[in-house]
Amino acid sequence: MNPLDLQQAIASLPWSNEAESSVLGALLLDNESWDRVGDLVKAEQFYDRAHQQIFTAIASLLSASKPADIITVFNQLELSGHGLAVGGLSYLNALSQYIPSAANVRRYAEIVADRALMRGILNAADQVKEIAGETGLPVSERLDKAQSVLQGLQINNGRAMPTAIGGSASLVLTRMNESAQGNIHPGIPTRFPGLDRMFGGGLKGGKQVIIAARPSIGKSSFAEQLGLNLAKSDYACGFFSQEMSKEELSERALANLAQVDLDNIISGQLSRDEWARVTEAIEVMKSLPMYFDDQAGLTLHDIAAKARMLKRQHNVKAIVVDYLQLCDGGKDSDNRHHQIEQLSRGTKKLARQLDITVILLSQLNREVEKRTSGRPVLSDLKESGSIEEDADIVMLMSRGQPGTDGNQTILCDVPKNRQGKVGSVSLIFNGAHQMWHESAVPFEFKTPPRKHYTEDV
């Protein structure tokens, strides 16, 4: 692009000198205006380079609880070497006088943010056009890159501002009345009564749930049972498996719903009665809002992109990621502890943004095997303490004795529940049918139980 074309392209980009000047003028005249615009705009959203530098100087002073007027802002700009570049004191003085109405400063900030988003859309369109022309890449990869660019565009509606406790109490009372009248459910039932009681009615949006166990305990199967239970209640659920294919997940679901041995389904050696049950179960599966994904090495970006798509297209209420330690942490230079920390915190943020439950499966370290009871504790979570810190609910699973009927007894400890009770639930696992249900018989250990969950044994 020649210099003339570049100049014309820049001039044609959407921006409002009046709105940018008015925001800066309002801040210089009345620092309390920051409370109305600080959540809406960032320095990079100003189109004029001088305006970006002035806004940065104002924000720096206010964040340090220092006054921001034309003198202090000019001094701050001088310290950063931009005093003269922005037009000096004369321009700052002109800005302080250029404001139609200080009362409308938030609207001016909205205009600045809107214009920035419009420029972002135009820039994204150019990037997508370039990506489309990358003929050396498969079409699917070009589509992923294009979606990534578009997903980077976000409308900033402003940070939530502090609310008086009275206002929050009114919202709580409204929700309580709605729940009492049956108009809303306090949570999404898991169909495990003991867990639902501890969870205050079931799973809730914005929460991160950890299901952790040593290998071969059955956490993947249990998580799939949770997903099926949600789907059978017409709550859409996504299941991201990095260990099993979609076909394997479907075989397990079929064994569960048809109550036919998994081995028979895999081999195809079914009796006439079993064929009838399988045929009926497949029809049920076709109507269930459950979505399998078997991409290996998921990154946080992958999980977020897929979750946003499922939320937009199917209004999913929960996603399951099986399992955390198999995810790709991104930068090879980062140590694994930091990568797991980023994945844990990123998925917690995703749960809040999409108002869904994110169920993360996690491995436990070998320390649990050194205990005579084999009962895990929170510190056994593998590779990062942030898993425990970020989670709203942690479920730790351990194996009991096999029953005479071939079923396995599994203890599900809930040592952390941010908004509810902690405790334990005894589960029965029918491996042949990949089916889980709650046991009415208390879980028993070979050794005497501890007086308190966190005590060493």
C-alpha positions in Angstrom: 0.0 0.0 0.0 1.5 3.4 -1.0 1.6 6.2 1.5 -1.5 8.0 0.0 -3.6 4.9 0.2 -2.5 4.3 3.7 -3.4 7.8 4.7 -6.8 7.5 3.1 -7.4 4.1 4.8 -6.6 5.6 8.2 -8.8 8.6 7.6 -11.7 6.3 6.7 -11.5 4.3 9.9 -14.5 5.0 12.3 -13.6 7.1 15.3 -15.0 10.2 17.1 -12.5 13.0 18.0 -15.4 14.8 19.8 -16.2 11.8 22.0 -12.5 11.0 22.8 -11.9 14.7 23.6 -15.0 14.9 25.8 -14.0 11.8 27.8 -10.6 13.2 28.5 -11.9 16.7 29.2 -14.4 15.3 31.8 -11.7 13.3 33.5 -9.4 16.4 33.7 -12.2 18.6 35.2 -13.7 16.0 37.5 -11.7 13.0 38.6 -14.9 11.3 39.9 -15.9 10.9 36.3 -13.6 7.9 36.3 -16.2 6.0 38.3 -18.5 6.3 35.3 -16.1 5.5 32.5 -13.2 3.5 33.9 -15.0 0.2 33.4 -15.9 1.0 29.7 -12.8 2.2 28.0 -9.1 1.3 27.9 -6.2 3.4 26.5 -6.0 1.3 23.3 -9.6 2.0 22.4 -8.8 5.6 21.8 -7.9 6.1 18.1 -5.8 9.2 18.5 -2.3 8.3 19.7 -2.0 11.4 21.8 -5.4 10.6 23.4 -4.1 7.1 24.3 -1.1 8.6 26.1 -3.2 11.2 27.9 -5.7 8.6 29.1 -2.9 6.3 30.3 -1.4 9.2 32.3 -4.8 10.0 33.9 -5.4 6.3 34.7 -1.9 6.0 36.2 -2.5 8.9 38.5 -6.0 8.0 39.6 -5.0 4.4 40.3 -2.3 5.7 42.7 -5.0 7.9 44.4 -3.3 11.1 43.1 -5.2 14.0 41.5 -5.3 14.2 37.7 -5.5 17.8 36.4 -3.7 19.5 33.5 -0.6 20.2 35.6 -0.2 16.7 37.2 -1.1 14.9 33.9 1.4 17.0 32.0 4.0 16.1 34.6 3.2 12.5 34.2 3.5 12.7 30.5 6.8 14.5 30.8 8.1 11.6 33.0 7.2 9.2 30.2 8.7 11.4 27.5 5.3 12.2 25.9 4.7 15.7 27.2 5.4 17.6 24.0 4.3 14.8 21.7 0.6 15.1 22.9 0.6 18.9 22.3 1.9 20.1 25.7 0.0 22.1 28.3 -1.9 24.1 25.7 -3.6 20.9 24.3 -4.4 19.6 27.8 -6.0 23.0 28.6 -8.0 22.9 25.4 -9.3 19.4 26.4 -10.4 20.6 29.8 -12.6 23.2 28.1 -13.9 20.8 25.4 -16.8 19.0 27.0 -20.4 19.6 26.0 -21.8 18.1 29.2 -20.0 16.3 32.0 -23.2 14.5 32.9 -23.0 12.6 29.6 -19.5 11.4 30.0 -20.5 7.7 30.1 -22.3 8.1 26.8 -19.2 9.6 25.3 -17.2 6.7 26.6 -19.7 4.3 25.0 -19.1 6.0 21.7 -15.3 5.6 22.0 -15.7 1.9 22.8 -18.2 1.4 20.0 -15.9 3.0 17.4 -13.0 0.9 18.7 -15.1 -2.3 18.2 -16.0 -1.2 14.7 -12.4 -0.7 13.8 -11.7 -4.1 15.3 -14.4 -5.7 13.1 -12.8 -4.1 10.0 -9.4 -5.3 11.0 -10.7 -8.8 11.7 -12.4 -8.8 8.3 -9.0 -8.1 6.7 -7.4 -10.9 8.7 -10.1 -13.3 7.7 -9.6 -12.4 4.1 -5.9 -13.1 4.4 -6.5 -16.4 6.2 -8.9 -17.4 3.4 -6.1 -16.9 0.9 -3.7 -19.2 2.8 -4.1 -22.0 0.3 -1.2 -24.0 1.9 -3.4 -24.7 4.9 -6.4 -27.1 5.0 -9.8 -25.4 4.9 -10.6 -26.7 8.4 -7.5 -25.1 9.8 -8.2 -21.8 8.0 -11.7 -21.9 9.5 -10.3 -22.4 13.0 -8.0 -19.5 12.6 -10.8 -17.3 11.3 -13.1 -18.2 14.2 -10.3 -17.4 16.6 -9.9 -13.9 15.1 -13.6 -13.3 15.3 -13.9 -14.6 18.8 -11.3 -12.1 19.9 -13.8 -9.4 19.3 -15.8 -8.7 22.5 -18.3 -6.1 23.4 -17.3 -4.4 26.6 -20.5 -3.8 28.6 -18.5 -2.5 31.5 -17.3 -4.2 34.8 -20.0 -4.9 37.3 -20.0 -2.1 39.9 -20.3 -2.6 43.6 -23.9 -3.1 44.8 -25.3 -2.2 48.2 -26.1 -5.3 50.3 -29.8 -4.3 50.4 -30.0 -4.6 46.6 -28.3 -8.0 46.7 -30.7 -9.1 49.5 -33.7 -8.2 47.4 -32.4 -10.3 44.5 -31.9 -13.3 46.9 -35.4 -12.9 48.2 -36.8 -12.8 44.7 -34.9 -16.0 43.9 -36.1 -17.7 47.1 -39.8 -16.9 46.3 -39.3 -18.1 42.7 -37.8 -21.4 44.0 -40.6 -21.8 46.6 -43.2 -21.4 43.9 -41.5 -23.9 41.7 -40.9 -21.4 39.0 -37.1 -21.9 39.0 -34.9 -24.8 40.2 -32.1 -24.1 42.7 -29.8 -26.3 40.7 -29.6 -28.9 37.9 -30.3 -32.3 39.6 -27.5 -34.8 39.2 -30.0 -37.7 40.1 -27.7 -38.6 42.9 -29.8 -37.5 45.9 -26.9 -37.2 48.4 -24.9 -35.1 46.1 -27.9 -32.9 45.2 -28.5 -32.2 48.9 -24.9 -31.2 49.4 -24.9 -29.0 46.2 -28.1 -27.2 47.3 -30.3 -28.7 44.6 -27.8 -29.7 42.0 -25.2 -28.2 39.7 -25.1 -24.5 39.2 -24.0 -22.2 36.5 -20.7 -20.3 36.9 -19.2 -23.1 39.0 -16.2 -25.3 38.5 -16.4 -28.9 39.8 -13.4 -31.2 40.1 -13.8 -35.0 40.0 -10.5 -36.6 41.0 -9.3 -40.1 41.4 -6.4 -42.5 40.8 -6.4 -44.3 37.4 -9.1 -47.0 36.9 -11.4 -45.9 39.7 -14.0 -44.9 37.2 -14.1 -41.1 37.1 -14.6 -41.0 33.3 -17.6 -43.3 33.5 -19.0 -41.5 36.5 -18.7 -38.1 34.7 -20.4 -39.6 31.6 -23.2 -40.8 33.9 -23.6 -37.3 35.2 -23.8 -36.0 31.7 -26.4 -38.6 30.7 -28.4 -37.7 33.8 -28.4 -34.0 32.8 -29.3 -34.8 29.2 -32.2 -37.1 30.3 -33.6 -34.1 32.2 -33.2 -32.1 29.0 -30.2 -30.1 30.1 -27.6 -30.0 27.3 -24.1 -31.2 28.2 -20.8 -31.3 26.3 -18.3 -34.0 27.0 -14.7 -33.5 25.9 -12.7 -36.7 26.1 -9.0 -36.8 25.3 -8.7 -40.6 26.2 -11.6 -42.1 24.3 -13.2 -41.7 20.9 -16.7 -40.6 20.2 -17.6 -44.2 19.3 -16.2 -45.6 22.6 -18.2 -42.9 24.6 -21.3 -43.9 22.6 -20.8 -47.6 23.3 -20.6 -46.8 27.0 -23.7 -44.7 26.9 -25.5 -47.4 25.0 -24.6 -50.0 27.6 -25.9 -47.6 30.3 -29.2 -46.8 28.6 -29.9 -50.3 27.2 -28.6 -52.1 30.3 -26.7 -54.5 28.1 -23.2 -55.7 28.9 -20.6 -53.4 27.3 -18.6 -56.4 26.2 -21.6 -57.7 24.2 -22.1 -54.3 22.6 -18.5 -54.2 21.5 -18.5 -57.7 20.2 -22.0 -57.4 18.6 -22.9 -60.8 20.2 -26.4 -59.9 21.5 -29.5 -61.9 22.3 -32.8 -61.1 20.7 -33.9 -59.3 23.8 -30.6 -57.3 24.0 -31.0 -56.3 20.4 -34.5 -54.9 21.1 -33.2 -53.0 24.1 -30.2 -51.6 22.1 -32.5 -50.5 19.3 -34.8 -48.7 21.8 -31.8 -47.1 23.5 -30.3 -45.8 20.3 -33.6 -44.0 19.6 -33.4 -42.4 23.0 -29.8 -41.4 22.4 -30.8 -39.6 19.1 -33.0 -37.2 21.2 -30.5 -36.6 24.0 -28.9 -33.1 24.1 -25.4 -34.5 24.8 -22.4 -33.7 22.6 -19.2 -35.7 22.4 -15.8 -34.3 21.3 -12.7 -36.5 21.1 -10.0 -34.0 20.1 -6.7 -34.9 21.9 -4.4 -32.3 23.4 -7.0 -29.6 24.0 -5.8 -26.2 24.8 -7.6 -23.6 26.9 -8.5 -21.8 23.7 -9.9 -25.0 22.2 -12.1 -25.7 25.3 -13.3 -22.1 25.3 -14.1 -22.0 21.6 -16.0 -25.3 21.7 -17.9 -24.3 24.9 -18.9 -21.0 23.4 -20.2 -22.7 20.3 -22.1 -25.3 22.3 -23.6 -22.5 24.5 -24.6 -20.5 21.4 -26.1 -23.3 19.4 -27.4 -25.7 22.1 -27.5 -23.6 25.3 -25.4 -26.2 27.2 -25.6 -26.1 31.0 -22.5 -28.1 31.6 -19.3 -29.3 30.0 -17.0 -32.1 31.1 -13.3 -32.1 30.3 -11.6 -35.5 30.6 -9.1 -34.9 31.9 -7.1 -31.9 33.0 -3.6 -33.3 32.9 -4.0 -34.4 29.3 -4.7 -30.8 28.1 -2.0 -28.9 26.2 -0.8 -26.1 28.4 0.5 -24.0 25.4 4.0 -22.6 25.7 6.6 -25.3 26.0 8.8 -23.0 28.0 6.2 -22.8 30.8 6.6 -25.4 33.6 3.8 -27.9 33.9 2.7 -26.5 37.3 2.1 -23.1 35.7 0.3 -24.6 32.7 -2.1 -26.5 34.9 -2.7 -23.4 36.9 -3.6 -21.4 33.7 -5.9 -24.2 32.6 -7.7 -24.4 35.9 -8.1 -20.6 36.2 -9.1 -20.2 32.6 -11.9 -22.8 32.8 -13.1 -21.3 36.0 -13.4 -17.9 34.3 -15.1 -19.6 31.3 -17.7 -21.1 33.7 -18.6 -17.6 35.0 -18.6 -16.0 31.6 -20.9 -18.6 30.0 -22.9 -19.3 33.2 -22.3 -23.0 32.9 -20.9 -25.8 35.1 -17.4 -26.8 34.1 -16.6 -30.3 35.3 -12.9 -31.0 35.2 -11.6 -34.5 35.7 -8.2 -34.7 37.4 -5.6 -37.3 38.4 -4.4 -37.7 41.9 -0.8 -38.2 42.8 0.6 -41.5 44.3 0.6 -40.2 47.9 -2.9 -41.6 48.3 -1.6 -45.1 47.7 0.7 -44.9 50.7 -2.2 -44.6 53.0 -3.7 -47.8 54.5 -7.2 -46.7 53.7 -6.5 -45.4 50.2 -8.7 -42.4 50.9 -7.5 -39.3 49.1 -7.2 -35.7 50.5 -7.2 -32.4 48.8 -3.4 -32.2 48.8 -3.3 -35.3 46.5 -4.6 -33.3 43.5 -1.9 -33.7 40.9 0.5 -31.0 39.6 -1.0 -27.8 41.0 -2.5 -26.4 44.2 -4.5 -24.0 42.0 -6.9 -26.9 41.1 -8.0 -27.0 44.8 -8.0 -23.2 45.1 -10.1 -22.5 41.9 -12.7 -25.2 42.3 -16.1 -24.5 43.8 -16.6 -28.2 44.5 -14.1 -31.0 44.8 -15.1 -34.7 44.6 -12.5 -37.3 45.5 -13.2 -40.9 44.6 -11.8 -44.1 46.1 -12.5 -47.8 45.7 -14.1 -50.0 48.3 -14.6 -53.8 48.3 -16.3 -55.5 45.3 -19.8 -56.7 46.1 -21.0 -60.3 45.8 -23.0 -59.2 42.7 -19.8 -58.1 40.9 -20.6 -54.4 41.4 -18.0 -52.0 42.8 -18.5 -49.8 45.8 -16.9 -46.3 45.3 -16.7 -43.6 48.0 -17.2 -40.1 46.7 -15.8 -37.6 49.2 -16.8 -33.9 48.9 -14.1 -32.1 51.1 -14.7 -28.7 49.4 -18.0 -27.2 48.6 -17.8 -23.4 48.4 -21.6 -22.8 48.9 -22.8 -25.9 50.6 -22.1 -28.8 52.9 -19.2 -31.2 52.7 -19.5 -34.9 53.3 -19.4 -38.3 51.6 -21.7 -40.4 49.4 -21.4 -44.1 48.8 -21.8 -45.1 45.1 -22.4 -48.4 43.4 -20.7 -48.9 40.0 -22.0 -51.6 37.6 -19.0 -51.8 35.2 -20.7 -54.2 32.8 -23.5 -51.7 32.2 -21.4 -48.5 32.9 -24.1 -47.5 35.3 -23.9 -45.6 38.6 -26.3 -45.1 41.4 -26.2 -44.1 45.0 -25.9 -46.8 47.7 -28.2 -46.9 50.8 -25.4 -48.8 52.6 -22.7 -46.7 54.3 -19.2 -47.1 52.9 -16.9 -49.2 55.1 -13.1 -49.2 55.3 -10.8 -52.0 56.3 -9.2 -49.6 58.8 -11.0 -47.4 61.3 -12.2 -44.1 59.8 -10.5 -40.8 60.7 -12.1 -38.4 63.1 -11.7 -35.6 60.6 -11.2 -35.7 56.9 -7.9 -33.8 56.8 -6.2 -35.9 59.4 -3.4 -38.2 58.1 -3.8 -41.9 58.3 
